[in-house]
Amino acid sequence: MSETALSAHLAARGAELAPDRGVVLPRRFGDPAEEYRALRDGAALVDLGFRTLVRATGADRAAFLQGMLTADVDLGYVYVPTG
């Protein structure tokens, strides 16, 4: 079971951690209504450290990613290895 870089930080602040798809993630901090109120009236930090990098290859990779993502794809900002 792997942990994200924020797991220990969140646990120290009262997060109840639980396994989810092979990763230990925060499940809750306490009362769900209070959590929602804090999110609605303030801000939230979402631990997405478990996400994976994706490698797209081929001449049509930009067009493919453009169709799959909600952000504009510009290969000028994407690491393209050579050699």
N, C-alpha and C positions, 0 to 999 in steps of 0.2 A: 504494500500500500504506500503510495507516495503522498507527500505533503507539498503544498505551495509555500512560497516564501513568506506569506502572511499567516499561515496556520498558527504558529506559536504566538504571534502578536494578537490575533483574534481570540485565541483561547485564553490568554492572559487577561483579556477584557470581558470575559464571561461568555464567549461563544460556545455553544454546544456543537461539537464537531462530530461528523458521521461520514462513513465511507460512501462515495457516490462515483460509480464507474471507475473504480480503482484509485480514486483520489480522496484524501480526507478533506472535506469542505465544511464550512459553517452551516449548520442547519437552522439554528435560531439563537437569539440572545436573551430570550425571555418571553414576555407577553407579546403575542403577535399584534394586538391592537396598538400597543405602545411603540413597537417597531415601525408599524405603518405610519403612525403619527410623527415619529422622528424623521422618517423618509419624506413625508408630505411637507412638513414644516421646516425641514433643514436640508440635509444632504445624506447621501449614502456612498459607501465605498464597497464595490463589488469585487470580490477576489476572483479574477479570471486567469490566475496563474497556471491553471491546468490546461489551457488551450494549447494547441499544437501548431507548429509552422507547417505550411503546405508548399510543396514544390510543384510548380506548373511548368511544363516544358512544351516545346513545339511552337511553330510559327503563329498559331492562332491562340496562344495562351492569354494574350491581353483581351481578345474578344470573348473568350470563354469566361475569364474572371469577371469581365464587365457584366456578363449576363447572370453570373452567380452571386455577385456582391451588391450591396446597397451603396457603395462608395465608387466614385469614378476611379478607374484604373489607369495609371500613367506609368509605363515601364521605366521612365526616367527616375522614379522613386523606388523601384523594386530592385533588389540585389539580383543581378544576372551574372552568374559565374562564367568564366571563360576557361577554355582549355580542357 
